[in-house]
Amino acid sequence: MTGAGGTVGGRYALVERIGSGAMGVVWLARDELLDREVAVKQLRLPDLTPEQAATARARAMREARNAARLHHPGAISVFDVVVEDDRPWLVMEHLPSRSLSALLAERGRVEPDEAARIGGQVAAALAAAHAAGIVHRDVKPSNVLIGHDGAVKLTDFGISRAAGDGTLTDSGMITGTPAYLAPEVARGEQPSSASDVFSLGATLYAATEGRSPYGTSDNSFGLLYRAAAGKVEPPTRSGPLTDLLTRMLDTGPDRRPTVEEVVALLAEHRADQPEPPGEQPEERSGERPAAEGDPVARRRRWLAPVVAAVVLVAVAGSVAAVSLMPEGPGNGRHATDPPRTTVAPPVTAEEAEALVRGHYDLLPENPRVAYDNLTPTYSQSLEEYLAFWGQYDDVLATPVQTRAEGSRVWVHVAVAFVRGGVTSNGNYLLRVESYEGRPRIVAADELPGAATSAG
């Protein structure tokens, strides 16, 4: 058995599916021999000819070899390879995390200093890979993992190539993701360390600008054309990172900085950031202050109760509770004090829709991260939430209409739930508001015709 509850290689007990991609499904598993959590990647071989399947298996083995030779705290480690049912399973380090793409789907973009912190750790991992003769070839936001403790790691060396490897790509096949491809790779040239630098620059560009340097499009062929032509849109929201991103995204590979230079320049950017005014970290016994958006701060809110699986109840927010408190002793205010008002920043329709899209994109593979998109105004426990979403094989959501009113935004979303080859559909009206400095889903109502829970 190779589903949840099954065991691979007589040693790795599969617990739950936590991710998927074009060529594989990733499971959280328990290494019963060493008593530790690991991530196990199951190679997916849908509708492939025997020759194509053999190539895919060889590519997976190459991923294992290349990743195993790379030892760096910024790269996900590969521990083992198990062949079962004529398919290789890669056993890797498990990092409780969310991808940069999931973070951007929720927040739209990040500030340049946060992008520099993330990029610096990815660049350091790439520098170690290049020193080992390995070109990653697919650096993109979904392959950048951000741990709940703030650690950043680069993963998925599935199409990487090491010096001495033979080619394992089909004739005419472009490897990589069009939105982040270097122009020379999009034109069919061999990837190099310089093309990794471009892809990292495109990833950081997406982090600060909120879109690919080739623009926003669902048409892969259109993006591939723009990539091959080197049609990069100049950054406008990247602040002090603008000059570095412009150099990394140069159409000429020889004019781009080396990844070692990128590491140094991003470190300089971080060093140039002024300390925030007020209390400094050393004044708090060495504790690092948790800024809004910091993964450590987010982890502290991880176990908040959430939405009920079937019935979702809209309740008043904490701002309303404060405004209705009677004045006088016992509530932290004097009766003579002027009333205090806490106003949450409004959420735009675009932010709300991006949050909803990103929320359902995480399901059912990564419910732990999706859980954090909900406010603690619901009563369901994390365990119940994981059990509910664990019953589905896939979830597809399409925002139908978005309407903003003051600080609230309503998103009408159509959701398809897939289980055992059977699809059920539902329509839901989600209310999104700002909570603790970012958009979150506050409530959801089932619309006529809905058959399953939205949250």
C-alpha positions in Angstrom: 0.0 0.0 0.0 1.5 3.4 -1.0 -1.1 5.8 0.2 -1.7 7.4 3.6 -1.2 4.6 6.2 1.0 2.6 3.9 4.7 1.9 4.2 7.5 2.4 1.7 10.6 0.3 1.7 9.4 -1.5 4.9 10.6 1.5 6.8 8.9 4.8 5.9 5.3 5.0 7.1 3.3 7.5 5.0 1.3 10.0 7.2 -0.2 12.6 4.9 0.3 14.2 1.5 1.9 17.6 1.9 2.7 18.7 -1.7 2.6 17.8 -5.4 4.2 18.8 -8.6 4.4 17.8 -12.3 6.5 14.7 -11.6 5.7 13.7 -8.1 3.7 13.7 -4.8 5.4 14.5 -1.5 4.3 12.8 1.7 5.0 13.4 5.3 6.3 10.1 6.6 7.8 8.6 9.8 11.2 6.8 9.5 10.3 3.9 11.9 14.0 2.9 12.1 15.4 6.2 13.2 12.1 7.5 14.7 12.1 10.8 12.9 9.8 12.7 10.4 10.9 12.7 6.8 9.5 13.9 3.5 9.1 11.1 0.9 8.7 12.1 -2.8 6.7 9.6 -4.9 7.6 9.7 -8.6 4.5 10.2 -10.7 4.6 8.6 -14.2 1.2 9.4 -15.8 0.7 8.2 -19.4 4.4 7.8 -20.2 5.8 5.5 -22.8 8.3 2.9 -21.4 11.2 5.0 -22.7 9.8 8.2 -21.1 9.2 6.4 -17.8 12.8 5.1 -17.8 14.0 8.7 -18.4 11.8 10.0 -15.5 13.2 7.3 -13.2 16.8 8.1 -14.2 16.1 11.8 -13.6 14.8 11.0 -10.1 18.0 9.0 -9.4 20.0 11.9 -10.6 18.1 14.2 -8.3 19.1 11.9 -5.4 22.8 11.8 -6.5 23.1 15.5 -7.0 21.2 16.5 -3.8 23.1 13.9 -1.8 26.5 15.4 -2.7 25.3 18.8 -1.6 25.7 19.5 2.1 24.5 23.0 3.0 22.0 24.3 5.6 20.2 26.2 2.8 19.4 23.0 0.8 17.0 20.2 1.5 19.0 17.0 2.2 18.3 13.7 0.5 18.7 10.7 2.9 17.7 7.7 0.9 16.2 6.3 -2.3 13.8 3.4 -2.3 12.6 1.5 -5.4 9.1 0.1 -4.9 6.6 -0.9 -7.6 9.3 -0.1 -10.1 9.3 3.5 -9.0 11.9 5.4 -7.1 10.9 7.2 -3.9 13.2 9.9 -2.6 13.5 10.2 1.2 14.4 13.7 2.1 14.7 16.1 5.1 11.3 17.3 6.2 11.1 21.1 6.9 7.7 22.3 8.3 7.3 25.2 6.0 5.4 27.0 3.3 6.8 27.9 -0.1 7.6 31.4 -1.2 5.0 31.0 -3.9 2.3 30.3 -1.2 3.5 33.3 0.8 3.2 35.5 -2.3 -0.2 34.1 -3.2 -1.4 35.2 0.3 0.4 38.6 0.6 1.0 39.6 -3.0 4.6 40.7 -2.4 7.1 41.2 0.4 9.3 44.1 1.4 12.8 44.4 -0.1 14.5 43.6 3.2 12.6 40.4 3.6 13.3 39.5 0.0 17.0 40.1 0.7 16.9 37.8 3.7 15.3 35.0 1.8 17.4 35.6 -1.3 20.6 35.6 0.6 20.0 32.1 2.0 19.0 30.7 -1.4 22.0 32.3 -3.0 24.3 30.8 -0.4 22.8 27.3 -1.2 23.3 27.9 -4.9 26.9 28.9 -4.4 27.5 25.6 -2.6 25.7 23.8 -5.4 27.8 25.5 -8.1 31.0 24.8 -6.2 30.0 21.1 -6.3 29.4 21.3 -10.1 25.6 21.3 -9.8 23.3 23.7 -11.7 19.8 23.8 -10.2 18.0 24.8 -13.5 14.6 25.5 -11.8 15.0 28.2 -9.2 11.5 29.6 -8.6 9.3 30.6 -5.7 7.6 27.2 -5.3 11.1 25.6 -4.8 12.0 28.1 -2.0 10.8 26.8 1.3 10.4 29.1 4.3 10.3 27.2 7.6 8.0 28.1 10.5 11.2 29.0 12.4 12.3 31.4 9.6 14.8 29.0 8.0 15.0 29.2 4.2 15.9 26.2 2.0 16.1 25.5 -1.7 14.5 22.2 -2.8 13.7 20.1 -5.9 16.9 19.4 -7.7 14.8 17.1 -10.0 16.1 18.6 -13.3 19.5 19.7 -12.0 22.6 18.7 -13.8 26.0 17.9 -12.4 29.3 18.0 -14.3 29.8 14.7 -15.9 26.0 13.8 -16.1 24.6 12.9 -19.5 21.5 14.7 -20.7 18.2 13.2 -19.6 15.9 15.6 -21.4 14.0 14.7 -24.5 15.0 16.4 -27.8 13.6 19.9 -28.0 12.3 19.8 -24.4 12.9 23.0 -22.3 13.5 22.3 -18.6 12.4 24.8 -16.1 9.5 27.2 -15.6 8.9 29.8 -18.3 8.2 32.7 -15.9 11.7 32.3 -14.4 13.8 31.1 -17.3 16.9 32.9 -18.3 16.7 34.1 -22.0 19.5 31.9 -23.2 17.7 28.8 -21.7 14.4 29.8 -23.2 16.2 29.9 -26.6 17.4 26.3 -26.1 20.9 26.8 -24.8 22.4 24.8 -22.0 21.7 26.1 -18.5 24.6 27.3 -16.5 25.4 28.9 -13.1 24.6 32.3 -14.8 21.1 31.1 -15.7 20.6 30.1 -12.0 21.5 33.7 -11.1 18.9 35.0 -13.5 16.3 32.6 -12.1 17.1 33.7 -8.6 16.8 37.3 -9.7 13.4 36.5 -11.3 12.3 34.9 -8.1 13.3 37.9 -6.0 11.7 40.2 -8.6 8.4 38.2 -8.1 8.8 38.6 -4.3 9.1 42.4 -4.4 7.1 43.2 -7.5 4.4 40.7 -7.1 4.7 39.2 -10.6 7.2 37.6 -12.9 9.7 39.8 -14.7 8.0 38.7 -18.0 4.6 39.9 -16.8 1.5 38.1 -15.7 0.0 35.5 -18.0 -1.4 32.0 -17.8 -0.1 31.3 -21.3 3.2 29.4 -20.9 4.0 29.8 -24.6 3.6 33.6 -24.4 5.9 33.7 -21.3 8.4 31.5 -23.1 8.4 33.9 -26.1 9.0 36.9 -23.8 11.7 35.0 -22.0 13.5 34.0 -25.2 13.3 37.6 -26.4 14.6 38.9 -23.0 11.6 41.2 -22.5 12.0 41.9 -18.9 9.8 44.6 -17.3 12.0 47.0 -15.2 11.3 46.7 -11.5 9.4 49.6 -9.9 8.7 48.4 -6.3 12.0 46.8 -5.3 13.6 49.9 -3.7 17.2 49.3 -2.8 17.3 46.0 -4.5 16.5 47.5 -7.9 20.1 47.8 -9.1 21.0 44.3 -8.1 17.9 42.8 -9.7 18.6 44.7 -12.9 22.1 43.2 -13.0 20.9 39.7 -12.2 18.2 39.9 -15.0 20.6 41.1 -17.6 20.0 39.3 -20.9 23.8 38.7 -21.2 25.0 35.9 -19.0 28.5 37.3 -18.8 27.2 40.6 -17.5 25.4 39.1 -14.5 27.0 38.9 -11.1 28.2 35.6 -9.9 26.2 33.9 -7.2 29.0 34.6 -4.7 28.7 38.3 -5.5 24.9 38.1 -5.0 25.5 36.6 -1.6 27.8 39.4 -0.6 25.5 42.2 -2.0 22.4 40.8 -0.3 24.3 40.6 2.9 25.4 44.3 2.5 21.8 45.2 1.9 20.7 43.5 5.2 23.6 45.2 7.1 22.5 48.6 5.8 19.0 48.2 7.2 18.6 50.5 10.3 17.5 49.0 13.6 13.8 49.7 14.4 13.3 52.6 16.8 12.6 51.8 20.4 13.5 48.6 22.3 16.4 46.6 20.8 16.8 42.8 20.8 19.5 42.8 23.4 17.3 44.7 25.8 15.0 41.6 25.9 17.5 38.9 27.1 18.5 38.1 23.5 15.0 37.5 22.2 14.6 38.6 18.6 11.5 40.8 18.2 8.9 39.3 16.1 7.9 41.6 13.3 4.6 41.3 11.5 5.0 38.7 8.7 8.0 37.1 10.5 7.6 33.3 10.3 8.4 33.1 14.1 5.5 35.5 14.8 3.2 33.5 12.5 4.2 30.3 14.3 3.0 31.7 17.6 -0.5 32.0 16.1 -0.4 28.5 14.4 -2.6 26.7 16.9 -5.5 29.2 16.9 -8.9 27.6 16.6 -10.5 27.8 13.1 -13.5 27.3 10.9 -16.0 24.5 11.5 -16.0 21.8 8.8 -19.7 22.0 7.9 -21.2 25.1 9.5 -19.3 28.4 9.5 -20.5 31.0 12.0 -19.7 34.7 11.4 -18.9 36.5 14.7 -17.8 40.0 15.6 -14.1 40.8 15.5 -11.9 41.9 18.4 -12.1 45.6 17.3 -15.9 45.5 17.9 -15.4 43.8 21.3 -13.0 46.6 22.4 -15.3 49.4 21.2 -18.2 47.9 23.2 -16.3 47.6 26.5 -17.7 49.8 29.3 -15.5 52.6 30.5 -14.1 52.6 34.0 -11.8 50.7 36.3 -11.0 47.1 35.5 -10.7 47.5 31.8 -7.3 49.2 31.6 -8.7 52.7 31.1 -9.8 55.6 33.2 -13.4 56.8 32.8 -12.0 60.3 32.0 -9.7 59.0 29.2 -10.9 59.7 25.6 -12.2 56.7 23.8 -9.6 54.6 21.9 -10.3 53.4 18.4 -8.5 50.6 16.7 -9.0 50.7 13.0 -7.8 47.8 10.8 -6.2 48.8 7.5 -8.7 48.0 4.7 -8.2 45.0 2.5 -8.3 45.6 -1.2 -10.4 43.4 -3.5 -7.1 42.2 -5.2 -5.6 41.2 -1.9 -8.7 39.3 -0.8 -8.9 37.4 -4.1 -5.2 36.6 -4.0 -5.6 35.3 -0.4 -8.6 33.1 -1.4 -6.8 31.7 -4.4 -3.7 31.0 -2.4 -5.7 29.4 0.4 -7.3 26.8 -1.8 -4.1 26.2 -3.8 -2.7 24.9 -0.5 -5.5 22.4 -0.1 -5.6 19.5 0.4 -1.8 19.0 0.2 -0.8 21.6 2.9 -3.7 22.2 5.3 -1.4 23.2 8.1 -0.4 26.4 6.2 -3.9 27.0 5.0 -5.1 26.8 8.6 -3.2 30.0 9.3 -5.2 32.0 6.7 -8.3 31.8 9.1 -9.0 34.0 12.1 -9.3 32.5 15.6 -13.0 33.3 15.6 -14.0 29.7 14.8 -14.0 26.7 17.1 -12.6 23.8 15.0 -9.3 22.3 16.2 -6.3 21.8 14.0 -6.7 18.0 14.3 -10.3 18.2 13.0 -9.2 20.5 10.2 -6.5 18.2 9.1 -8.8 15.2 9.2 -11.5 17.0 7.2 -9.1 18.0 4.3 -7.3 14.7 4.5 -10.3 12.9 2.9 -9.9 14.7 -0.4 -7.6 13.9 -3.3 -7.8 17.4 -4.8 -9.5 20.8 -4.5 -10.0 23.2 -7.3 -11.3 26.7 -6.6 -12.3 29.6 -8.8 -13.2 33.1 -7.5 -16.4 34.1 -9.3 -17.0 37.6 -8.0 -15.2 39.9 -5.5 -16.9 42.9 -3.8 -15.3 45.4 -1.4 -17.2 47.4 1.2 -15.3 49.5 3.7 -12.7 47.3 5.5 -14.5 44.1 4.4 -14.3 42.2 1.1 -16.6 39.4 0.0 -15.3 36.8 -2.4 -17.7 34.4 -4.1 -15.8 31.2 -4.8 -16.8 28.1 -6.7 -15.1 25.0 -5.2 -14.8 21.5 -6.7 -13.9 18.7 -4.2 -12.4 15.5 -5.6 -12.5 12.3 -3.7 -12.0 8.8 -5.1 -12.6 10.0 -8.6 -15.9 11.7 -7.7 -16.2 15.4 -7.8 -18.7 17.5 -5.7 -19.2 21.2 -6.2 -20.0 24.0 -3.9 -20.4 27.8 -3.9 -19.3 29.9 -0.9 -19.2 33.6 0.1 -16.0 34.2 2.1 -15.6 37.4 4.1 -12.0 38.7 4.2 -10.7 41.4 6.6 -7.4 42.5 8.0 -6.4 40.6 11.1 -3.1 41.2 12.9 -1.8 43.2 10.0 -2.7 40.9 7.0 -5.8 39.7 5.2 -7.5 36.6 6.6 -10.8 34.8 6.1 -13.1 35.8 8.8 -16.3 33.9 7.9 -17.8 31.8 5.1 -21.4 31.3 4.1 -22.7 28.4 2.1 -24.6 29.6 -1.0 -27.5 27.7 -2.5 -26.3 24.6 -4.4 -23.3 24.0 -2.2 -22.6 20.5 -1.0 -19.5 20.6 1.1 -17.7 22.9 3.6 -15.7 25.9 2.3 -13.2 26.3 5.2 
